[in-house]
């Protein structure tokens, strides 16, 4: 019987804390290291930072040092990264010491889910390095759960004309600083326009999903339209962002994605999927507001058995079984 799988958590923020808590309760998994670059966290017990009591695992600032000492089987990468950079590239550079010290990598990063489509050169680089060191590299998060749900709802369709997917997420479950850095919630409009607003970045991210879903439905999405907006509270700070990307095939709208992030006073969190076709499908799926946080760390943990069994290399997340 295999011994416990040794795990390191990189980034002891919102998602990382939940991973630490969960790992302390799981049989067969052992937390052997934690890494964070925040000076105020380095040197502290990871369990104390996560709010689950002492674990004896002290947060280190060097992933390479932890990997050399502990020789983990897998590293969970949950560190927040600024949205005005190439997140997939930066995440890989952060995780490179894990790969090169023989650890499989699972990152909470939607930009990393389908690099063969959006960044094939980076995918090739990661793939070759992983094969060299006999490990795999995998990106997963809540958005892949949504994609699987959309596709599952099409299985009984005789004909599909278009799909409209709306993700309405209350973000109270995430730390305010994380919401500000990654979503712009809490920024002024001027700060948002300078740091986060960006048609190209969002189209690139959404095109990954639209390409994947489109190909499964026999569509070739070849053009995109983009809309973006924010709403301000009484203090002039952003409390709601909405972005819409529409994918077209030869001028016909095939897939529309609406992403709404909000400090919702009613704590609403839902996904609505409208499939125009035969039959017409209008599916409303409501969740408790912890869904975004929970799904992010849970998908990482739940993917671990499949990643451990996978062939070495870079893995498109939707290539693995749910």
C-alpha positions, 0 to 999 in steps of 0.5 A: 500500500502506498504511503501518505502522499506528501503535499506542499502548499504554495501561497497561504492566502485565502485558498491556501488556508483552506487547503491547509485546513483540509489537509490536516483532516485527510487520511492518505495526505500529509502536509509537509511544507508551506511557502509564502513570500509575504514577510509577515507570514514567513516563520509562522506555523501554517496551521496557526495562520490557517486557523486550525491550530499548530501543525509543526509546518513552518512557512518558508519563503523558498519553494526550492528549499522546501522541495529539496528538504521534504521531497513532496509528491505534489505542490498545490500552487494557490498564490495570488498573482497580479492580473496585469501580467501573464499569469500562466507564465508567472505561475509556472516560474513560481512552480518551476522549482517544484517541477525540477525537484520531482514534484507534480504541480496542481495550480489554482489558475484558470489561465493554465487550463488549456495552454495548448490552445492559448499559449502553445509555446508555454505549454511546450516548454512546461511539457518538456520540462515535466517529462524531463523530470517525470512529473505532471503540471495541471491547472484547475479551478471553479471555471472547469466545473462550469464548463463540464456542467454546460457540456453535460446539459447538451448531451440530450440535445437534438440541435443546438443553436447557441449557449448563453452562460451567466456566472453571478458570484458573490465574493464576500467569501474571499479576502478583500485584498484578493478581491481588489487585486484580482477582480477590482472590487474595492478599487476606484474606477481610475485604478481599475482602468489602469490596472485591470481593464483589458479586452485582450486578456479576458478574450484570451481567457474566455476563448479557451473555454469557447474553443473547448466547448465549441469543438465538442459541439462541432463549432469553430469559433472564429470571432469575439465581441467584448463588453465590460462595465463596473458599478460604484458604491456610495464611496466611489469604489467598485462593488460590481464588475461585469464582463461579457464575451461573445463567440461567433462562428462565421458571423453567427453568435454561438457562445456568450459568457457573462461574468458578474462579480459582486459584493452582493447584499443578498449573497446570491451565487448562481450559474444560469445556462440557456441553451437555444435549440431542441429542446430549449434548456434554461437551467438555474443552479444556485449555490451558497456564497462559499461556492467560489472559494470551496470549489477552487480548493476542492477541485485541486484536492479532488484532482490529485488522484488523477494527476498522480496517475497521469503520464508526465507532462503538461495536462489540459485540465479538461482532459482528465476525468471529473 
